[in-house]
C-alpha cells in the first residue's frame, strides 16, 4: 500500500476574508506594485493619477497621508487597513513594501465594519514568494531620485517542503524634490517579512 504525500496548500491571503473578487458586493480597484512603480506613484495621495474616484485629500508631500474616495476624505481612524486590519491614518507604510493597494469604494462598512461613506484603502504588504531579485531606479525632471531593492528567497532544511522558510527584504532611498519651495528632503525604507 502506498500513500501519496503531497505538500499542503498554502493558505491564500485575502484582504477581508473573501477568496474571489466575485464575492465582493462593492467594486474594488487593486493597484499592484508594478503598476504603481511604472506610473511613479510613491504615496497614497498619488493614486489620483490612476483612478478617477480617488483624490489626494489635500495631502502635500512630507505631511501625513490623506486621500479621498468619491470626493469624501476617508477617515484616518477606520478607513486605512493593512492586510484588512485597521491602522491609524498617521501610520506610515511606504509603498516600497506594499504588494498591492486596494481601494474599496462606496459603502465599505457593510463589508469591513465601521467605515465612512467614501470607502477605504487597504495596503497588502509584500510576503516571501521564493527566489526574487529586483531593483528599481527612477529619476524625475526636478532632480528627485529613487533607488529601491526587493530581494527574497525560500528554502527548506529537509525534503519535507511543507516546513520551509522564507524571507523578503525591501530597501529604498528617495531624494525628494517636489515642485514647491522648501519641500526638499529624503525618505528611507527598510522592511523585512519572514515566515
Beta strands, then each sheet from edge to edge (+ up, - down):
strand 1: 28-32
strand 2: 54-55
strand 3: 68-69
strand 4: 72-73
strand 5: 80-82
strand 6: 85-87
strand 7: 98-105
strand 8: 119-125
strand 9: 132-139
strand 10: 145-155
strand 11: 165-176
strand 12: 185-194
sheet 1: 1+ 7- 8+ 5+ 6-
sheet 2: 2+ 3- 4+
sheet 3: 9+ 10- 11+ 12-
end
